[in-house]
Amino acid sequence: MSYLVAAPQTIVAAAAELDSVGSALSAANAAAVPPTTSLLTAGADEVSVAIAGLFSTYAQRYQALSAQIAQSCAQFAQALNNVGPSYASAEASNASPLQNVAQQVLNIINAPTEALLGRPLIGHGADASTAGSNGGDGGLLLGNGGSGAAGAAGQAGGNGGNAGLIGNGGSGGPGGSGATGGNGGAGGWLCGNGGGGGVGGGAMAGINAGNPGRGGDGGNAGLFGHGGAGADGGTGLAGADGANPTPTGTADTGSAGDDESAPTTAVGTNGGLGTAGGTGQNGGQGGPGGSANAFQGGDPADLAQATGGKGGDGGAAGANGGNGGAGGSGGAATAELNSGTVDVTEASATGGAGGNGADGGSAGGAGGAGGAGGAATAQSPENPNGIGLATGGAGGSGGDGAASAISGEAGGTGGAGGTGGRGGLLVGNGGPGGNGGAGGLGGSGAPGGGGGAGGIGGAADTTQNYETTATGTTGGDGGAGGKGGAAAAGGAGGVGGVGGDGGAAGLFGDGGDAGVGGAGGVGGAGGAGGVGGSGGAGGDGQTSFTAPGHGGDGGDGGDGGDGGGGGDGGAAGAGGTGGAAGWLWGRAGASAAAGVGGAGGVGGAGGAGGAGGAGGLGTGNPMSTDGTSGVDGDPGDSGTPGQPG
């Protein structure tokens, strides 16, 4: 049961409100006199004259009845004006034992109706405090309805309380996420306005299937008064961003190449190809190339030639988001000549090339990295004619990133606006309809896969113990970076919600204007293009004595992938229909236009090109000229930005 107090200022305000309502009614009645009490006859015949006289008589009787009601309202308002100061005077006498008499009298007046109907005779209904509960009804004779409480997530807002004979309906509470707003309470049976509806809750994933709440309807008026305003619908759910699948595992690594150590000539075998990935798996890494170690047995004419095995290429990526397998590293090579004093002796070592990385799998998989080139070391004896040659293995190329085809999801539709309340049965305007909610934002597209980095070139080192003999040494070239994959498009924006209809008028009054359709949602942004892989660095070349070393060239960077296109903006929601005009007098409410269409999403940024690899350093020794460093690789070009929606 609600506990009520008599507030003098509230009573005085109610009296002023009654005066305002009475003035509005008097103005409406006066405006209706000419067109209703003096109807022109359709013709000179007796039937037409009789019909015109009949309707004119009805209008005159209505004017007489309205005058009596207006007089009653004026008398009641005057009584309230007289009671208000009396309460104020009583409250001012704080020391008097009669200070609570007024409240006690009001409690006595309200007690019978409280006991029988659970509702006071005079007083405002209490505002609801529990989530989703309804506001209390106003007094049977006088009082406004209380406001409904806001709903929790997924819970509708509480309805506004109804007024009694005289008073305004309470406002509906806002709906919780994904839930409808509460309806406004009804205005007084005699006079009073309907309460406004509560705003619909915005959409939330997992609640009400992701749909937004509808705006609450405005409350209806009684005999005299305006209908309550319908509330706006909730905003539509934002679309989920596109996301490339997460790999579920990695396939097996390829077999390692066999190492070989032998006099004169040694060749390491190549590493095995990485195992191809299954659906959603990364490709396996290529196996490392076998190492080679060639040596001399003592014959001055012997040669020592060592060649490392090539690293295996990376295994193919599995479909649905697998990354390409990385290339295996090239095998190291070592050639040693420990003796020899006549003729020409030669120690030659060549490192194995690194394996190439595999391309990424569909749906944005990244390319595999290229394998590193094998190192090479050559040692020649103390012989004026001895030659030591060492060449590092080239790095493998990185694999290309895959394009993504996973676009962002479309935004959800906005909630519909609430309907305006009906105007008074005799006099009063219909309430305006609520606006439709805005459509949800489209999700962003998924990015393209990144290109794999190129492998670094193998280092080369030559040791020559004879101070005047020239030896040549070159580091391996770095591998090229892979190209980035293209990105997916953004999702379309959601459709705006439908505007609410305006409320109808009664006998005299204007129909309520309709609510405007909700704005379309903004399209989602396109995904970013994949970044190009960086080029591998060139291997360093160095010697220990007279001849300078030469560094390997750096690999070129991979080009970036193109950005995805932006999503289209959502369509605007349709406007509502205006309320009907009064049966005898008034204009129809204006129907509303559709809302504004959503803006297209921005295109995704193109992927940055990969950096070129640094050239390897070429170094000599204090007795020789400086070595020649390798040339740096060129950077990759950036991808093209996506088109806006």
Secondary structure as GFF3:
##gff-version 3
##sequence-region A 1 645
A	DSSP	alpha_helix	8	37	.	.	.	ID=ss1
A	DSSP	alpha_helix	46	92	.	.	.	ID=ss2
A	DSSP	alpha_helix	101	117	.	.	.	ID=ss3
A	DSSP	three_ten_helix	208	210	.	.	.	ID=ss4
A	DSSP	beta_strand	249	250	.	.	.	ID=ss5
A	DSSP	beta_strand	260	263	.	.	.	ID=ss6
A	DSSP	beta_strand	265	267	.	.	.	ID=ss7
A	DSSP	beta_strand	281	282	.	.	.	ID=ss8
A	DSSP	beta_strand	292	295	.	.	.	ID=ss9
A	DSSP	beta_strand	303	307	.	.	.	ID=ss10
A	DSSP	beta_strand	333	336	.	.	.	ID=ss11
A	DSSP	beta_strand	346	350	.	.	.	ID=ss12
A	DSSP	beta_strand	376	380	.	.	.	ID=ss13
A	DSSP	beta_strand	387	391	.	.	.	ID=ss14
A	DSSP	beta_strand	460	464	.	.	.	ID=ss15
A	DSSP	beta_strand	472	474	.	.	.	ID=ss16
A	DSSP	beta_strand	541	543	.	.	.	ID=ss17
A	DSSP	beta_strand	549	550	.	.	.	ID=ss18
A	DSSP	beta_strand	618	619	.	.	.	ID=ss19
###
